[in-house]
Amino acid sequence: MPFTGPLEDRIAIRELYDSYADGANRMDRAAWLAPWAADAVWKTHYFEQKGLTAIGEKYDELMAPVTTTSFFTQICSIEVDGDVAKARAIAQERLKMEGGTYRLTGRYEDSLARIDGAWRFTFREYHVMYEELPGVGE
């Protein structure tokens, strides 16, 4: 079943995703980083970062040329088991930068944990579904 566990926890996890997307849309580094655990792992088709410092540095690198962004998330599954959870979400991103717009759609397979009473991402693995580089198809 795609949604299991206490409703309160599933709502809190949904709000974590919403806060993450809000930080991405506002290009607010602190808000974007807030949902991550200190020792989290972020794995994509281009890199794997371990720890909040490395994740923040990769954010800085990726966002340096970006002038405007839109980020939308659809949560497909949340399975809570005590103080840990697994979730799956689809994300659509549009990053405007000099030279065009980077379009990206992918699936996140996430692990989360309740840390000091709050849900945090501990592992996010991104799988590309669609990728269009700046200047291509515009």
DSSP file with accessible surface (Angstrom, degrees, kcal/mol):
  #  RESIDUE AA STRUCTURE BP1 BP2  ACC     N-H-->O    O-->H-N    N-H-->O    O-->H-N    TCO  KAPPA ALPHA  PHI   PSI    X-CA   Y-CA   Z-CA
    1    1 A M              0   0  177      0, 0.0     3,-0.1     0, 0.0    76,-0.0   0.000 360.0 360.0 360.0 135.6    0.0    0.0    0.0
    2    2 A P        +     0   0   62      0, 0.0    76,-2.6     0, 0.0     2,-0.5   0.716 360.0  43.1 -74.9 -19.7    1.5    3.4   -0.9
    3    3 A F  E    S+a   78   0A  60     74,-0.2     2,-0.3    76,-0.1    76,-0.2  -0.915  73.1 149.7-131.1 106.7    0.4    5.3    2.2
    4    4 A T  E     +a   79   0A  47     74,-2.2    76,-2.3    -2,-0.5    73,-0.0  -0.936  30.3  46.8-135.0 157.9    0.8    3.6    5.5
    5    5 A G  S    S-     0   0   32     -2,-0.3    76,-0.1    74,-0.2     5,-0.1  -0.346  95.0 -20.0 102.4 174.6    1.5    4.6    9.1
    6    6 A P     >  -     0   0   59      0, 0.0     4,-2.2     0, 0.0     3,-0.4  -0.248  54.0-133.8 -59.2 136.0    0.0    7.3   11.4
    7    7 A L  H  > S+     0   0   95      1,-0.2     4,-2.8     2,-0.2     5,-0.2   0.879 104.8  58.9 -57.5 -39.7   -1.8   10.1    9.6
    8    8 A E  H  > S+     0   0  143      1,-0.2     4,-2.1     2,-0.2    -1,-0.2   0.899 108.1  45.8 -59.4 -40.2    0.0   12.7   11.7
    9    9 A D  H  > S+     0   0   19     -3,-0.4     4,-2.5     2,-0.2    -1,-0.2   0.908 111.4  51.3 -70.2 -40.7    3.4   11.5   10.5
   10   10 A R  H  X S+     0   0   58     -4,-2.2     4,-2.5     2,-0.2    -2,-0.2   0.906 111.1  48.5 -64.7 -38.1    2.3   11.3    6.9
   11   11 A I  H  X S+     0   0   77     -4,-2.8     4,-2.6     2,-0.2    -1,-0.2   0.930 110.7  50.7 -65.5 -43.5    1.0   14.9    7.1
   12   12 A A  H  X S+     0   0   36     -4,-2.1     4,-1.7    -5,-0.2    -2,-0.2   0.905 111.3  48.4 -61.9 -38.9    4.3   16.0    8.7
   13   13 A I  H  X S+     0   0    0     -4,-2.5     4,-2.3     2,-0.2    -1,-0.2   0.923 109.8  52.0 -68.4 -41.3    6.2   14.3    5.9
   14   14 A R  H  X S+     0   0   94     -4,-2.5     4,-2.5     1,-0.2    -2,-0.2   0.920 109.0  50.7 -58.8 -42.5    4.0   16.0    3.3
   15   15 A E  H  X S+     0   0  116     -4,-2.6     4,-2.7     2,-0.2    -1,-0.2   0.858 105.9  56.0 -66.0 -31.9    4.7   19.3    4.9
   16   16 A L  H  X S+     0   0   15     -4,-1.7     4,-2.4     2,-0.2    -2,-0.2   0.944 109.3  46.1 -62.5 -46.9    8.4   18.6    4.8
   17   17 A Y  H  X S+     0   0    0     -4,-2.3     4,-2.6     1,-0.2    -2,-0.2   0.908 112.8  50.3 -60.6 -42.8    8.2   18.0    1.0
   18   18 A D  H  X S+     0   0   99     -4,-2.5     4,-2.6     2,-0.2    -2,-0.2   0.912 110.8  48.6 -64.0 -40.6    6.1   21.2    0.7
   19   19 A S  H  X S+     0   0   67     -4,-2.7     4,-2.5     2,-0.2    -1,-0.2   0.898 110.7  51.4 -65.1 -40.6    8.7   23.2    2.7
   20   20 A Y  H  X S+     0   0    3     -4,-2.4     4,-2.4     2,-0.2    -2,-0.2   0.945 111.9  46.3 -59.5 -48.6   11.5   21.8    0.6
   21   21 A A  H  X S+     0   0   11     -4,-2.6     4,-2.9     1,-0.2    -2,-0.2   0.896 110.6  53.2 -63.6 -39.4    9.7   22.8   -2.6
   22   22 A D  H  X S+     0   0   78     -4,-2.6     4,-2.1     2,-0.2    -1,-0.2   0.930 109.4  48.3 -62.2 -44.1    8.9   26.3   -1.2
   23   23 A G  H  X>S+     0   0    0     -4,-2.5     5,-2.6     8,-0.2     4,-0.6   0.914 112.5  49.3 -61.4 -40.9   12.6   26.8   -0.5
   24   24 A A  H ><5S+     0   0    8     -4,-2.4     3,-0.9     1,-0.2    -2,-0.2   0.935 111.1  48.9 -63.8 -45.2   13.5   25.6   -4.0
   25   25 A N  H 3<5S+     0   0   56     -4,-2.9    44,-0.4     1,-0.3    -1,-0.2   0.830 115.8  42.7 -65.8 -32.6   11.0   27.9   -5.6
   26   26 A R  H 3<5S-     0   0  129     -4,-2.1    -1,-0.3    -5,-0.2    -2,-0.2   0.466 106.9-126.6 -89.9  -2.2   12.2   30.9   -3.6
   27   27 A M  T <<5 +     0   0   62     -3,-0.9     2,-0.8    -4,-0.6    -3,-0.2   0.891  53.6 159.1  54.6  42.7   15.9   29.9   -4.1
   28   28 A D     >< -     0   0   54     -5,-2.6     4,-2.6    -6,-0.2     5,-0.2  -0.839  28.2-164.6-100.7 101.1   16.3   30.1   -0.4
   29   29 A R  H  > S+     0   0   99     -2,-0.8     4,-2.3     1,-0.2     5,-0.2   0.899  86.4  48.7 -55.0 -48.1   19.3   28.0    0.5
   30   30 A A  H  > S+     0   0   72      1,-0.2     4,-1.7     2,-0.2    -1,-0.2   0.922 113.7  46.2 -62.7 -42.8   18.6   27.8    4.2
   31   31 A A  H  4 S+     0   0   24      1,-0.2    -8,-0.2     2,-0.2    -1,-0.2   0.883 112.8  50.7 -67.7 -36.8   15.0   26.7    3.6
   32   32 A W  H  < S+     0   0   13     -4,-2.6    -2,-0.2    -9,-0.3    -1,-0.2   0.883 114.9  43.2 -67.4 -37.2   16.0   24.2    1.0
   33   33 A L  H >< S+     0   0   17     -4,-2.3     3,-1.9    -5,-0.2    -2,-0.2   0.753  93.0  83.9 -79.8 -24.4   18.6   22.7    3.3
   34   34 A A  T 3< S+     0   0   57     -4,-1.7    -1,-0.2     1,-0.3    -2,-0.1   0.812  84.6  56.1 -54.7 -35.4   16.4   22.6    6.4
   35   35 A P  T 3  S+     0   0    4      0, 0.0    86,-3.0     0, 0.0    -1,-0.3   0.637  90.1  94.6 -74.5  -9.8   14.7   19.3    5.6
   36   36 A W  E <  S-b  121   0A   6     -3,-1.9    86,-0.2    84,-0.2     2,-0.1  -0.593  75.8-123.9 -84.5 143.6   18.0   17.4    5.3
   37   37 A A  E >   -     0   0A   3     84,-2.9     3,-1.7    -2,-0.3    14,-0.1  -0.441  30.7-109.6 -74.5 156.0   19.5   15.4    8.2
   38   38 A A  E 3  S+     0   0A  78      1,-0.3    14,-2.5    13,-0.1    15,-0.3   0.838 119.1  36.5 -58.9 -33.2   23.1   16.4    9.1
   39   39 A D  E 3  S+     0   0A 123     12,-0.2    -1,-0.3    13,-0.1    83,-0.1   0.089  90.3 143.3-108.3  24.2   24.5   13.1    7.7
   40   40 A A  E <   -     0   0A   0     -3,-1.7    11,-3.6    81,-0.2     2,-0.4  -0.106  42.1-137.9 -64.0 160.8   22.1   12.8    4.8
   41   41 A V  E     -bC 123  50A  26     81,-1.5    83,-2.6     9,-0.2     2,-0.5  -0.982  10.9-166.2-121.3 133.9   23.0   11.4    1.4
   42   42 A W  E     -bC 124  49A  15      7,-2.6     7,-2.7    -2,-0.4     2,-0.5  -0.972  12.8-177.1-120.8 113.1   21.9   13.0   -1.9
   43   43 A K  E     +bC 125  48A  75     81,-3.2    83,-3.0    -2,-0.5     5,-0.2  -0.946   9.2 159.0-118.4 128.0   22.4   10.8   -4.9
   44   44 A T        -     0   0   22      3,-3.2    83,-0.1    -2,-0.5    -2,-0.0  -0.753  57.5 -88.9-131.5-176.5   21.7   11.7   -8.5
   45   45 A H  S    S+     0   0   80     -2,-0.2     3,-0.1     1,-0.2    82,-0.0   0.622 126.7  38.3 -70.9 -13.2   22.7   10.7  -12.0
   46   46 A Y  S    S-     0   0  145      1,-0.3     2,-0.3     0, 0.0    -1,-0.2   0.644 124.0  -4.8-109.4 -23.7   25.6   13.2  -11.9
   47   47 A F        -     0   0   31      2,-0.0    -3,-3.2    -3,-0.0     2,-0.4  -0.981  47.2-134.6-161.3 168.4   26.9   13.0   -8.3
   48   48 A E  E     -C   43   0A  87     -2,-0.3     2,-0.4    -5,-0.2    -5,-0.2  -0.972  23.4-170.3-137.2 121.8   26.6   11.7   -4.7
   49   49 A Q  E     -C   42   0A  39     -7,-2.7    -7,-2.6    -2,-0.4     2,-0.5  -0.928   4.7-160.3-114.2 139.6   27.0   14.0   -1.8
   50   50 A K  E     +C   41   0A 142     -2,-0.4     4,-0.4    -9,-0.2    -9,-0.2  -0.979  55.3  14.7-124.0 123.7   27.3   13.0    1.8
   51   51 A G  S  > S-     0   0   18    -11,-3.6     4,-2.4    -2,-0.5   -12,-0.2   0.169  85.5 -87.2  95.4 149.5   26.5   15.3    4.7
   52   52 A L  H  > S+     0   0   60    -14,-2.5     4,-2.7     1,-0.2     5,-0.2   0.860 123.5  54.6 -61.1 -37.1   24.8   18.6    5.0
   53   53 A T  H  > S+     0   0  106    -15,-0.3     4,-2.4     2,-0.2    -1,-0.2   0.953 111.7  43.6 -63.4 -47.9   28.0   20.7    4.2
   54   54 A A  H  > S+     0   0   20     -4,-0.4     4,-2.3     2,-0.2    -2,-0.2   0.892 113.6  51.4 -65.7 -38.8   28.6   18.8    1.0
   55   55 A I  H  X S+     0   0    0     -4,-2.4     4,-2.3     1,-0.2    -1,-0.2   0.927 110.9  48.7 -63.7 -43.7   24.9   19.0    0.0
   56   56 A G  H  X S+     0   0    1     -4,-2.7     4,-2.4     1,-0.2    -2,-0.2   0.898 110.1  51.0 -62.8 -40.5   24.9   22.7    0.6
   57   57 A E  H  X S+     0   0  116     -4,-2.4     4,-2.1     2,-0.2    -1,-0.2   0.902 110.1  49.4 -64.9 -39.2   28.1   23.2   -1.4
   58   58 A K  H  X S+     0   0   29     -4,-2.3     4,-2.9     2,-0.2     5,-0.2   0.908 108.7  53.5 -67.2 -38.3   26.6   21.2   -4.3
   59   59 A Y  H  X S+     0   0   16     -4,-2.3     4,-2.7     1,-0.2     5,-0.2   0.943 108.6  50.0 -57.9 -47.8   23.4   23.4   -4.1
   60   60 A D  H  X S+     0   0   72     -4,-2.4     4,-1.2     1,-0.2    -2,-0.2   0.915 112.6  46.9 -57.7 -45.1   25.6   26.5   -4.3
   61   61 A E  H  < S+     0   0  121     -4,-2.1     3,-0.3     1,-0.2    -1,-0.2   0.934 115.6  44.4 -63.3 -47.7   27.4   25.1   -7.4
   62   62 A L  H  < S+     0   0   75     -4,-2.9    -2,-0.2     1,-0.2    -1,-0.2   0.860 117.5  43.8 -67.7 -35.9   24.2   24.1   -9.1
   63   63 A M  H >< S+     0   0   31     -4,-2.7     3,-1.4    -5,-0.2    -1,-0.2   0.601  85.8  94.0 -88.8 -10.0   22.3   27.3   -8.4
   64   64 A A  T 3< S+     0   0   83     -4,-1.2    -1,-0.2    -3,-0.3    -2,-0.1   0.879  93.9  36.3 -52.4 -44.5   25.1   29.8   -9.2
   65   65 A P  T 3  S+     0   0   72      0, 0.0    33,-0.6     0, 0.0     2,-0.3   0.536  96.1 107.0 -87.5  -1.5   24.0   30.3  -12.8
   66   66 A V  E <   + D   0  97A  11     -3,-1.4    31,-0.2    31,-0.2     3,-0.1  -0.592  36.4 173.5 -85.3 133.5   20.2   30.1  -12.1
   67   67 A T  E    S+     0   0A  92     29,-3.2     2,-0.3     1,-0.4    30,-0.2   0.710  71.7  12.0-104.8 -30.8   18.1   33.3  -12.1
   68   68 A T  E     - D   0  96A  82     28,-1.3    28,-3.2     2,-0.0    -1,-0.4  -0.993  66.1-173.5-147.3 145.2   14.6   31.8  -11.7
   69   69 A T  E     - D   0  95A  15    -44,-0.4     2,-0.4    -2,-0.3    26,-0.2  -0.976  12.9-166.1-139.9 152.1   13.3   28.4  -10.7
   70   70 A S  E     - D   0  94A  36     24,-2.0    24,-2.2    -2,-0.3     2,-0.4  -0.994  13.1-179.1-133.5 137.6   10.1   26.5  -10.4
   71   71 A F  E     - D   0  93A   4     -2,-0.4     2,-0.4    22,-0.2    22,-0.2  -0.979   1.1-178.8-141.3 120.2    9.9   23.2   -8.5
   72   72 A F  E     - D   0  92A 127     20,-2.5    20,-2.6    -2,-0.4     2,-0.4  -0.978   6.7-162.8-124.9 139.4    6.8   21.1   -8.1
   73   73 A T  E     - D   0  91A  36     -2,-0.4     2,-0.5    18,-0.2    18,-0.2  -0.965   9.1-167.0-124.7 136.4    6.5   17.8   -6.2
   74   74 A Q  E     - D   0  90A 123     16,-2.8    16,-2.8    -2,-0.4     2,-0.5  -0.987  20.5-142.2-117.5 116.9    3.9   15.1   -6.4
   75   75 A I  E     + D   0  89A   9     -2,-0.5    14,-0.3    14,-0.2     3,-0.1  -0.689  22.1 176.4 -81.4 128.1    4.1   12.6   -3.5
   76   76 A C  E     +     0   0A  43     12,-2.9     2,-0.3    -2,-0.5    13,-0.2   0.665  62.7   8.4-103.7 -24.3    3.3    9.1   -4.7
   77   77 A S  E     - D   0  88A   2     11,-1.6    11,-2.1   -74,-0.0     2,-0.3  -0.965  47.8-177.9-162.0 138.8    4.0    7.1   -1.6
   78   78 A I  E     -aD   3  87A   0    -76,-2.6   -74,-2.2    -2,-0.3     2,-0.5  -0.956   7.7-178.9-138.9 122.8    4.7    7.5    2.2
   79   79 A E  E     -aD   4  86A  82      7,-3.0     7,-2.0    -2,-0.3     2,-0.4  -0.938   9.7-165.4-125.7 106.9    5.3    4.4    4.4
   80   80 A V  E     + D   0  85A  12    -76,-2.3     2,-0.3    -2,-0.5     5,-0.2  -0.780  13.0 176.1 -97.1 133.9    5.9    5.2    8.0
   81   81 A D  E >   - D   0  84A 129      3,-3.1     3,-1.3    -2,-0.4     2,-0.4  -0.806  63.7 -65.6-135.7  89.4    7.3    2.6   10.4
   82   82 A G  T 3  S-     0   0   47     -2,-0.3    -1,-0.1     1,-0.2    31,-0.0  -0.514 118.3  -8.8  70.7-119.5    7.9    4.1   13.8
   83   83 A D  T 3  S+     0   0   95     -2,-0.4    31,-2.7    -3,-0.1     2,-0.3   0.223 128.3  65.5 -99.6  13.5   10.6    6.8   13.5
   84   84 A V  E <   -DE  81 113A  80     -3,-1.3    -3,-3.1    29,-0.2     2,-0.3  -0.928  59.0-178.6-129.5 158.9   11.6    5.9   10.0
   85   85 A A  E     -DE  80 112A   5     27,-2.1    27,-2.7    -2,-0.3     2,-0.4  -0.988  19.4-144.7-152.5 156.7    9.8    6.2    6.7
   86   86 A K  E     +DE  79 111A 122     -7,-2.0    -7,-3.0    -2,-0.3     2,-0.3  -0.954  25.9 176.1-118.2 143.6   10.2    5.5    2.9
   87   87 A A  E     -DE  78 110A   4     23,-2.3    23,-3.2    -2,-0.4     2,-0.4  -0.982  18.9-155.0-146.6 156.5    8.7    7.9    0.4
   88   88 A R  E     +DE  77 109A  84    -11,-2.1   -12,-2.9    -2,-0.3   -11,-1.6  -0.997  19.6 171.1-132.1 137.9    8.5    8.3   -3.4
   89   89 A A  E     -DE  75 108A   0     19,-1.9    19,-3.4    -2,-0.4     2,-0.4  -0.992  27.7-135.0-146.2 151.2    7.9   11.6   -5.2
   90   90 A I  E     -DE  74 107A  41    -16,-2.8   -16,-2.8    -2,-0.3     2,-0.4  -0.901  25.0-164.5-103.7 135.3    7.9   13.0   -8.7
   91   91 A A  E     -DE  73 106A   0     15,-2.8    15,-2.2    -2,-0.4     2,-0.5  -0.978  10.1-164.1-124.3 136.5    9.6   16.4   -9.1
   92   92 A Q  E     -DE  72 105A  90    -20,-2.6   -20,-2.5    -2,-0.4     2,-0.4  -0.986  15.9-175.0-116.5 128.1    9.4   18.7  -12.1
   93   93 A E  E     -DE  71 104A  31     11,-3.4    11,-2.4    -2,-0.5     2,-0.4  -0.959  17.0-174.1-126.2 143.4   12.0   21.5  -12.3
   94   94 A R  E     -DE  70 103A  77    -24,-2.2   -24,-2.0    -2,-0.4     2,-0.6  -0.981   9.7-173.0-132.8 118.4   12.5   24.4  -14.6
   95   95 A L  E     -DE  69 102A  16      7,-2.6     7,-2.8    -2,-0.4     2,-0.4  -0.953   9.9-154.1-117.6 113.8   15.7   26.4  -14.0
   96   96 A K  E     +DE  68 101A 111    -28,-3.2   -29,-3.2    -2,-0.6   -28,-1.3  -0.740  29.7 148.9 -89.2 131.6   16.1   29.6  -16.0
   97   97 A M  E >   -DE  66 100A  35      3,-2.6     3,-2.2    -2,-0.4   -31,-0.2  -0.930  56.6 -64.8-150.4 168.8   19.7   30.7  -16.7
   98   98 A E  T 3  S+     0   0  191    -33,-0.6     0, 0.0    -2,-0.3     0, 0.0  -0.390 123.4  31.0 -58.7 132.0   21.7   32.5  -19.3
   99   99 A G  T 3  S-     0   0   61     -2,-0.1     2,-0.3    36,-0.0    -1,-0.3   0.378 126.9 -60.8  98.9  -6.2   21.5   30.4  -22.4
  100  100 A G  E <   -E   97   0A  10     -3,-2.2    -3,-2.6    34,-0.2     2,-0.4  -0.913  69.0 -47.5 137.3-160.7   18.1   28.9  -21.8
  101  101 A T  E     -E   96   0A  22     -2,-0.3     2,-0.6    -5,-0.2    35,-0.3  -0.968  35.0-143.3-123.9 131.8   16.1   26.8  -19.5
  102  102 A Y  E     -E   95   0A  33     -7,-2.8    -7,-2.6    -2,-0.4     2,-0.5  -0.842  20.2-164.9 -92.8 122.1   17.0   23.5  -17.9
  103  103 A R  E     +EF  94 132A  63     29,-2.6    29,-3.0    -2,-0.6     2,-0.4  -0.945  12.8 170.5-113.0 133.2   14.0   21.2  -17.7
  104  104 A L  E     +EF  93 131A  11    -11,-2.4   -11,-3.4    -2,-0.5     2,-0.4  -0.997  14.6 180.0-147.4 131.2   14.1   18.1  -15.5
  105  105 A T  E     +EF  92 130A  15     25,-2.8    24,-2.9    -2,-0.4    25,-2.3  -0.999  24.1 147.6-128.6 134.3   11.5   15.6  -14.3
  106  106 A G  E     -EF  91 128A   0    -15,-2.2   -15,-2.8    -2,-0.4     2,-0.5  -0.959  42.5-107.1-157.8 174.1   12.5   12.7  -12.1
  107  107 A R  E     -EF  90 127A  81     20,-2.7    20,-2.5    -2,-0.3     2,-0.5  -0.935  23.8-152.2-112.4 128.4   11.5   10.3   -9.3
  108  108 A Y  E     -EF  89 126A   8    -19,-3.4   -19,-1.9    -2,-0.5     2,-0.6  -0.878   2.7-162.9 -98.0 130.5   12.9   10.6   -5.8
  109  109 A E  E     -EF  88 125A  62     16,-2.6    16,-2.2    -2,-0.5     2,-0.3  -0.973  28.4-171.7-107.4 111.9   13.2    7.4   -3.7
  110  110 A D  E     -EF  87 124A   2    -23,-3.2   -23,-2.3    -2,-0.6     2,-0.4  -0.840  27.5-160.1-117.7 147.5   13.6    8.8   -0.2
  111  111 A S  E     -EF  86 123A  22     12,-2.7    11,-2.8    -2,-0.3    12,-1.7  -0.963  21.5-175.3-116.2 139.9   14.4    7.5    3.3
  112  112 A L  E     -EF  85 121A   2    -27,-2.7   -27,-2.1    -2,-0.4     2,-0.3  -0.914   9.4-165.1-132.8 159.4   13.4    9.7    6.2
  113  113 A A  E     -EF  84 120A  19      7,-2.1     7,-2.1    -2,-0.3     2,-0.7  -0.992  28.1-117.5-143.3 149.0   13.9    9.6   10.0
  114  114 A R  E     - F   0 119A  74    -31,-2.7     2,-0.5    -2,-0.3     5,-0.3  -0.795  39.0-177.3 -84.5 117.3   12.3   11.4   12.9
  115  115 A I  E >   - F   0 118A  65      3,-3.4     3,-1.9    -2,-0.7    -2,-0.0  -0.980  67.3 -16.5-123.1 120.2   15.2   13.3   14.4
  116  116 A D  T 3  S-     0   0  170     -2,-0.5    -1,-0.2     1,-0.3     3,-0.1   0.886 131.2 -50.8  51.5  39.9   14.7   15.3   17.6
  117  117 A G  T 3  S+     0   0   64      1,-0.2     2,-0.4    -3,-0.1    -1,-0.3   0.394 121.7  96.6  85.2  -2.8   10.9   15.2   17.0
  118  118 A A  E <  S- F   0 115A  31     -3,-1.9    -3,-3.4    -5,-0.0     2,-0.2  -0.947  74.3-116.8-123.0 142.9   11.1   16.4   13.3
  119  119 A W  E     + F   0 114A  12     -2,-0.4     2,-0.3    -5,-0.3    -5,-0.2  -0.538  38.1 178.0 -75.2 138.0   11.1   14.4   10.1
  120  120 A R  E     - F   0 113A  80     -7,-2.1    -7,-2.1    -2,-0.2     2,-0.4  -0.987  34.6-107.2-139.3 149.8   14.2   14.8    7.9
  121  121 A F  E     +bF  36 112A   0    -86,-3.0   -84,-2.9    -2,-0.3    -9,-0.3  -0.638  34.2 172.4 -72.4 128.5   15.5   13.4    4.7
  122  122 A T  E    S+     0   0A  39    -11,-2.8   -81,-1.5    -2,-0.4     2,-0.3   0.660  71.5  13.5-107.1 -25.3   18.3   10.9    5.4
  123  123 A F  E     -bF  41 111A  60    -12,-1.7   -12,-2.7   -83,-0.2     2,-0.5  -0.939  61.2-177.5-153.9 125.5   18.7    9.6    1.9
  124  124 A R  E     -bF  42 110A   0    -83,-2.6   -81,-3.2    -2,-0.3     2,-0.5  -0.982   4.3-173.2-126.5 119.9   17.4   10.9   -1.4
  125  125 A E  E     -bF  43 109A  52    -16,-2.2   -16,-2.6    -2,-0.5     2,-0.4  -0.963  11.6-153.7-115.8 123.9   18.1    9.1   -4.7
  126  126 A Y  E     - F   0 108A  10    -83,-3.0     2,-0.5    -2,-0.5   -18,-0.2  -0.814   8.0-168.3-102.3 132.5   17.0   10.8   -7.9
  127  127 A H  E     - F   0 107A  59    -20,-2.5   -20,-2.7    -2,-0.4     2,-0.1  -0.977  23.5-126.9-121.2 120.3   16.1    8.9  -11.1
  128  128 A V  E     + F   0 106A  55     -2,-0.5   -22,-0.3   -22,-0.2     3,-0.1  -0.414  32.8 167.3 -68.9 134.5   15.8   11.0  -14.3
  129  129 A M  E    S+     0   0A 106    -24,-2.9     2,-0.3     1,-0.4   -23,-0.2   0.631  75.5   4.8-110.3 -33.6   12.6   10.6  -16.2
  130  130 A Y  E     + F   0 105A 103    -25,-2.3   -25,-2.8     2,-0.0    -1,-0.4  -0.961  63.7 179.5-154.1 134.7   13.0   13.5  -18.6
  131  131 A E  E     + F   0 104A  63     -2,-0.3     2,-0.4   -27,-0.2   -27,-0.2  -0.982   3.6 179.4-143.4 127.9   15.9   15.9  -19.0
  132  132 A E  E     - F   0 103A  30    -29,-3.0   -29,-2.6    -2,-0.4     3,-0.1  -0.980  21.7-141.0-129.9 118.2   16.2   18.9  -21.5
  133  133 A L    >   -     0   0   90     -2,-0.4     3,-2.0   -31,-0.2   -32,-0.2  -0.348  38.1 -78.6 -76.3 156.5   19.4   20.9  -21.4
  134  134 A P  T 3  S+     0   0   47      0, 0.0   -34,-0.2     0, 0.0    -1,-0.1  -0.240 117.5  17.6 -55.0 138.4   19.4   24.7  -21.9
  135  135 A G  T 3  S+     0   0   50      1,-0.2     2,-0.5   -34,-0.2     3,-0.3   0.303  98.1 113.2  84.2 -10.1   19.0   25.8  -25.5
  136  136 A V  S <  S-     0   0   85     -3,-2.0    -1,-0.2   -35,-0.3   -35,-0.1  -0.848  88.5  -2.4 -99.3 123.8   17.7   22.4  -26.6
  137  137 A G              0   0   69     -2,-0.5    -1,-0.2     1,-0.2    -2,-0.0   0.624 360.0 360.0  78.9  10.4   14.0   22.4  -27.7
  138  138 A E              0   0  121     -3,-0.3    -1,-0.2   -37,-0.0   -38,-0.0  -0.619 360.0 360.0 -92.2 360.0   13.4   26.0  -27.0
